[in-house]
Amino acid sequence: MWVVLVTTDTFESARELARLVVQARHAACVNIVPGITSVYQWEGLLREDAECLLILKTTAARYAALEAAIRAHHPYTTPEILALGSREVSPAYAAWVHQACGTEVTT
């Protein structure tokens, strides 16, 4: 199981990306958290921008396809794609994520 964090510029672009990856079964679920502020260095300047955070749940088997879809459809040239492996996941939720992503549960 993987939790993937992605930021984007608007709620609309976040929703489009979320729908795309869920329909393609690259992710089982995407939470969209609007109204975050990101502070970062970009091209030598200190930036502070309003963004939306996407929290995507997927499987190890679907991660490569998920990352490719994000890169292909994200509005940024260098999108944040931060994948975090899960040490513990409730068995029922893990089974649902695997079913939603069309992957087999491995033990």
mmCIF file of the C-alpha atoms, coordinates in Angstrom:
data_MODEL
# 
_entry.id   MODEL 
# 
loop_
_atom_site.group_PDB 
_atom_site.id 
_atom_site.type_symbol 
_atom_site.label_atom_id 
_atom_site.label_alt_id 
_atom_site.label_comp_id 
_atom_site.label_asym_id 
_atom_site.label_entity_id 
_atom_site.label_seq_id 
_atom_site.pdbx_PDB_ins_code 
_atom_site.Cartn_x 
_atom_site.Cartn_y 
_atom_site.Cartn_z 
_atom_site.occupancy 
_atom_site.B_iso_or_equiv 
_atom_site.pdbx_formal_charge 
_atom_site.auth_seq_id 
_atom_site.auth_comp_id 
_atom_site.auth_asym_id 
_atom_site.auth_atom_id 
_atom_site.pdbx_PDB_model_num 
ATOM 1   C CA . MET A 1 1   ? 0.000   0.000   0.000   1.00 0.00 ? 1   MET A CA 1 
ATOM 2   C CA . TRP A 1 2   ? 1.154   3.491   -0.858  1.00 0.00 ? 2   TRP A CA 1 
ATOM 3   C CA . VAL A 1 3   ? -0.037  6.948   0.116   1.00 0.00 ? 3   VAL A CA 1 
ATOM 4   C CA . VAL A 1 4   ? 0.967   9.498   -2.523  1.00 0.00 ? 4   VAL A CA 1 
ATOM 5   C CA . LEU A 1 5   ? 0.987   13.250  -1.911  1.00 0.00 ? 5   LEU A CA 1 
ATOM 6   C CA . VAL A 1 6   ? 0.548   15.639  -4.841  1.00 0.00 ? 6   VAL A CA 1 
ATOM 7   C CA . THR A 1 7   ? -0.075  19.390  -4.842  1.00 0.00 ? 7   THR A CA 1 
ATOM 8   C CA . THR A 1 8   ? -1.724  21.354  -7.607  1.00 0.00 ? 8   THR A CA 1 
ATOM 9   C CA . ASP A 1 9   ? -2.737  24.923  -8.346  1.00 0.00 ? 9   ASP A CA 1 
ATOM 10  C CA . THR A 1 10  ? -6.546  24.833  -8.251  1.00 0.00 ? 10  THR A CA 1 
ATOM 11  C CA . PHE A 1 11  ? -9.397  22.746  -6.906  1.00 0.00 ? 11  PHE A CA 1 
ATOM 12  C CA . GLU A 1 12  ? -10.556 22.149  -10.479 1.00 0.00 ? 12  GLU A CA 1 
ATOM 13  C CA . SER A 1 13  ? -7.212  20.713  -11.584 1.00 0.00 ? 13  SER A CA 1 
ATOM 14  C CA . ALA A 1 14  ? -7.088  18.602  -8.397  1.00 0.00 ? 14  ALA A CA 1 
ATOM 15  C CA . ARG A 1 15  ? -10.564 17.199  -9.071  1.00 0.00 ? 15  ARG A CA 1 
ATOM 16  C CA . GLU A 1 16  ? -9.757  16.454  -12.724 1.00 0.00 ? 16  GLU A CA 1 
ATOM 17  C CA . LEU A 1 17  ? -6.577  14.626  -11.751 1.00 0.00 ? 17  LEU A CA 1 
ATOM 18  C CA . ALA A 1 18  ? -8.368  12.713  -8.980  1.00 0.00 ? 18  ALA A CA 1 
ATOM 19  C CA . ARG A 1 19  ? -11.171 11.576  -11.279 1.00 0.00 ? 19  ARG A CA 1 
ATOM 20  C CA . LEU A 1 20  ? -8.717  10.562  -13.990 1.00 0.00 ? 20  LEU A CA 1 
ATOM 21  C CA . VAL A 1 21  ? -6.600  8.316   -11.754 1.00 0.00 ? 21  VAL A CA 1 
ATOM 22  C CA . VAL A 1 22  ? -9.561  6.737   -9.950  1.00 0.00 ? 22  VAL A CA 1 
ATOM 23  C CA . GLN A 1 23  ? -11.408 5.982   -13.206 1.00 0.00 ? 23  GLN A CA 1 
ATOM 24  C CA . ALA A 1 24  ? -8.232  4.413   -14.612 1.00 0.00 ? 24  ALA A CA 1 
ATOM 25  C CA . ARG A 1 25  ? -7.867  2.366   -11.387 1.00 0.00 ? 25  ARG A CA 1 
ATOM 26  C CA . HIS A 1 26  ? -4.410  3.818   -10.724 1.00 0.00 ? 26  HIS A CA 1 
ATOM 27  C CA . ALA A 1 27  ? -5.680  4.851   -7.274  1.00 0.00 ? 27  ALA A CA 1 
ATOM 28  C CA . ALA A 1 28  ? -8.508  3.557   -5.122  1.00 0.00 ? 28  ALA A CA 1 
ATOM 29  C CA . CYS A 1 29  ? -9.313  6.884   -3.523  1.00 0.00 ? 29  CYS A CA 1 
ATOM 30  C CA . VAL A 1 30  ? -8.142  10.487  -3.622  1.00 0.00 ? 30  VAL A CA 1 
ATOM 31  C CA . ASN A 1 31  ? -8.773  13.036  -0.887  1.00 0.00 ? 31  ASN A CA 1 
ATOM 32  C CA . ILE A 1 32  ? -8.576  16.673  -1.968  1.00 0.00 ? 32  ILE A CA 1 
ATOM 33  C CA . VAL A 1 33  ? -7.551  19.156  0.710   1.00 0.00 ? 33  VAL A CA 1 
ATOM 34  C CA . PRO A 1 34  ? -8.154  22.705  -0.545  1.00 0.00 ? 34  PRO A CA 1 
ATOM 35  C CA . GLY A 1 35  ? -6.717  25.857  0.936   1.00 0.00 ? 35  GLY A CA 1 
ATOM 36  C CA . ILE A 1 36  ? -3.144  24.896  1.793   1.00 0.00 ? 36  ILE A CA 1 
ATOM 37  C CA . THR A 1 37  ? -0.254  27.327  1.497   1.00 0.00 ? 37  THR A CA 1 
ATOM 38  C CA . SER A 1 38  ? 3.058   26.126  0.097   1.00 0.00 ? 38  SER A CA 1 
ATOM 39  C CA . VAL A 1 39  ? 6.296   28.016  0.767   1.00 0.00 ? 39  VAL A CA 1 
ATOM 40  C CA . TYR A 1 40  ? 9.225   26.937  -1.407  1.00 0.00 ? 40  TYR A CA 1 
ATOM 41  C CA . GLN A 1 41  ? 12.218  27.990  -3.492  1.00 0.00 ? 41  GLN A CA 1 
ATOM 42  C CA . TRP A 1 42  ? 11.660  27.921  -7.267  1.00 0.00 ? 42  TRP A CA 1 
ATOM 43  C CA . GLU A 1 43  ? 14.005  29.283  -9.906  1.00 0.00 ? 43  GLU A CA 1 
ATOM 44  C CA . GLY A 1 44  ? 15.972  31.224  -7.281  1.00 0.00 ? 44  GLY A CA 1 
ATOM 45  C CA . LEU A 1 45  ? 12.952  32.924  -5.727  1.00 0.00 ? 45  LEU A CA 1 
ATOM 46  C CA . LEU A 1 46  ? 11.132  32.344  -2.460  1.00 0.00 ? 46  LEU A CA 1 
ATOM 47  C CA . ARG A 1 47  ? 7.526   31.560  -3.399  1.00 0.00 ? 47  ARG A CA 1 
ATOM 48  C CA . GLU A 1 48  ? 4.326   31.328  -1.386  1.00 0.00 ? 48  GLU A CA 1 
ATOM 49  C CA . ASP A 1 49  ? 1.274   30.000  -3.213  1.00 0.00 ? 49  ASP A CA 1 
ATOM 50  C CA . ALA A 1 50  ? -2.201  28.710  -2.469  1.00 0.00 ? 50  ALA A CA 1 
ATOM 51  C CA . GLU A 1 51  ? -2.535  25.088  -3.542  1.00 0.00 ? 51  GLU A CA 1 
ATOM 52  C CA . CYS A 1 52  ? -4.646  21.978  -3.097  1.00 0.00 ? 52  CYS A CA 1 
ATOM 53  C CA . LEU A 1 53  ? -3.203  18.777  -1.672  1.00 0.00 ? 53  LEU A CA 1 
ATOM 54  C CA . LEU A 1 54  ? -4.207  15.426  -3.128  1.00 0.00 ? 54  LEU A CA 1 
ATOM 55  C CA . ILE A 1 55  ? -3.810  12.357  -0.919  1.00 0.00 ? 55  ILE A CA 1 
ATOM 56  C CA . LEU A 1 56  ? -3.936  9.287   -3.148  1.00 0.00 ? 56  LEU A CA 1 
ATOM 57  C CA . LYS A 1 57  ? -4.161  5.672   -1.984  1.00 0.00 ? 57  LYS A CA 1 
ATOM 58  C CA . THR A 1 58  ? -2.773  3.008   -4.290  1.00 0.00 ? 58  THR A CA 1 
ATOM 59  C CA . THR A 1 59  ? -0.890  -0.270  -4.420  1.00 0.00 ? 59  THR A CA 1 
ATOM 60  C CA . ALA A 1 60  ? 2.756   -0.929  -5.181  1.00 0.00 ? 60  ALA A CA 1 
ATOM 61  C CA . ALA A 1 61  ? 1.688   -2.652  -8.398  1.00 0.00 ? 61  ALA A CA 1 
ATOM 62  C CA . ARG A 1 62  ? -0.202  0.442   -9.624  1.00 0.00 ? 62  ARG A CA 1 
ATOM 63  C CA . TYR A 1 63  ? 2.299   3.095   -8.527  1.00 0.00 ? 63  TYR A CA 1 
ATOM 64  C CA . ALA A 1 64  ? 4.243   3.372   -11.803 1.00 0.00 ? 64  ALA A CA 1 
ATOM 65  C CA . ALA A 1 65  ? 1.038   3.857   -13.822 1.00 0.00 ? 65  ALA A CA 1 
ATOM 66  C CA . LEU A 1 66  ? -0.215  6.386   -11.268 1.00 0.00 ? 66  LEU A CA 1 
ATOM 67  C CA . GLU A 1 67  ? 3.000   8.403   -11.446 1.00 0.00 ? 67  GLU A CA 1 
ATOM 68  C CA . ALA A 1 68  ? 2.951   8.343   -15.261 1.00 0.00 ? 68  ALA A CA 1 
ATOM 69  C CA . ALA A 1 69  ? -0.662  9.575   -15.337 1.00 0.00 ? 69  ALA A CA 1 
ATOM 70  C CA . ILE A 1 70  ? 0.107   12.376  -12.887 1.00 0.00 ? 70  ILE A CA 1 
ATOM 71  C CA . ARG A 1 71  ? 3.133   13.492  -14.929 1.00 0.00 ? 71  ARG A CA 1 
ATOM 72  C CA . ALA A 1 72  ? 1.125   13.387  -18.179 1.00 0.00 ? 72  ALA A CA 1 
ATOM 73  C CA . HIS A 1 73  ? -1.849  15.403  -16.888 1.00 0.00 ? 73  HIS A CA 1 
ATOM 74  C CA . HIS A 1 74  ? -0.474  17.661  -14.149 1.00 0.00 ? 74  HIS A CA 1 
ATOM 75  C CA . PRO A 1 75  ? -0.414  21.412  -14.870 1.00 0.00 ? 75  PRO A CA 1 
ATOM 76  C CA . TYR A 1 76  ? 3.091   21.865  -13.353 1.00 0.00 ? 76  TYR A CA 1 
ATOM 77  C CA . THR A 1 77  ? 6.289   21.063  -15.245 1.00 0.00 ? 77  THR A CA 1 
ATOM 78  C CA . THR A 1 78  ? 7.743   19.577  -12.044 1.00 0.00 ? 78  THR A CA 1 
ATOM 79  C CA . PRO A 1 79  ? 4.869   18.213  -9.958  1.00 0.00 ? 79  PRO A CA 1 
ATOM 80  C CA . GLU A 1 80  ? 5.320   17.095  -6.385  1.00 0.00 ? 80  GLU A CA 1 
ATOM 81  C CA . ILE A 1 81  ? 4.841   13.327  -6.307  1.00 0.00 ? 81  ILE A CA 1 
ATOM 82  C CA . LEU A 1 82  ? 5.789   11.974  -2.896  1.00 0.00 ? 82  LEU A CA 1 
ATOM 83  C CA . ALA A 1 83  ? 5.059   8.275   -2.327  1.00 0.00 ? 83  ALA A CA 1 
ATOM 84  C CA . LEU A 1 84  ? 5.007   6.937   1.220   1.00 0.00 ? 84  LEU A CA 1 
ATOM 85  C CA . GLY A 1 85  ? 4.939   3.205   1.874   1.00 0.00 ? 85  GLY A CA 1 
ATOM 86  C CA . SER A 1 86  ? 2.566   2.047   4.597   1.00 0.00 ? 86  SER A CA 1 
ATOM 87  C CA . ARG A 1 87  ? 3.853   -0.183  7.380   1.00 0.00 ? 87  ARG A CA 1 
ATOM 88  C CA . GLU A 1 88  ? 0.440   -0.969  8.826   1.00 0.00 ? 88  GLU A CA 1 
ATOM 89  C CA . VAL A 1 89  ? -2.931  -0.925  7.071   1.00 0.00 ? 89  VAL A CA 1 
ATOM 90  C CA . SER A 1 90  ? -6.153  -2.440  8.313   1.00 0.00 ? 90  SER A CA 1 
ATOM 91  C CA . PRO A 1 91  ? -6.753  -5.688  6.395   1.00 0.00 ? 91  PRO A CA 1 
ATOM 92  C CA . ALA A 1 92  ? -10.266 -4.729  5.276   1.00 0.00 ? 92  ALA A CA 1 
ATOM 93  C CA . TYR A 1 93  ? -9.117  -1.347  3.918   1.00 0.00 ? 93  TYR A CA 1 
ATOM 94  C CA . ALA A 1 94  ? -6.092  -2.906  2.199   1.00 0.00 ? 94  ALA A CA 1 
ATOM 95  C CA . ALA A 1 95  ? -8.352  -5.482  0.545   1.00 0.00 ? 95  ALA A CA 1 
ATOM 96  C CA . TRP A 1 96  ? -10.661 -2.705  -0.691  1.00 0.00 ? 96  TRP A CA 1 
ATOM 97  C CA . VAL A 1 97  ? -7.745  -0.668  -2.101  1.00 0.00 ? 97  VAL A CA 1 
ATOM 98  C CA . HIS A 1 98  ? -6.421  -3.728  -3.931  1.00 0.00 ? 98  HIS A CA 1 
ATOM 99  C CA . GLN A 1 99  ? -9.900  -4.528  -5.267  1.00 0.00 ? 99  GLN A CA 1 
ATOM 100 C CA . ALA A 1 100 ? -10.467 -0.924  -6.396  1.00 0.00 ? 100 ALA A CA 1 
ATOM 101 C CA . CYS A 1 101 ? -7.071  -0.836  -8.124  1.00 0.00 ? 101 CYS A CA 1 
ATOM 102 C CA . GLY A 1 102 ? -7.578  -4.251  -9.708  1.00 0.00 ? 102 GLY A CA 1 
ATOM 103 C CA . THR A 1 103 ? -4.523  -5.761  -8.043  1.00 0.00 ? 103 THR A CA 1 
ATOM 104 C CA . GLU A 1 104 ? -4.071  -8.897  -5.978  1.00 0.00 ? 104 GLU A CA 1 
ATOM 105 C CA . VAL A 1 105 ? -3.408  -8.741  -2.264  1.00 0.00 ? 105 VAL A CA 1 
ATOM 106 C CA . THR A 1 106 ? 0.084   -10.007 -1.459  1.00 0.00 ? 106 THR A CA 1 
ATOM 107 C CA . THR A 1 107 ? 1.010   -11.230 1.990   1.00 0.00 ? 107 THR A CA 1 
# 
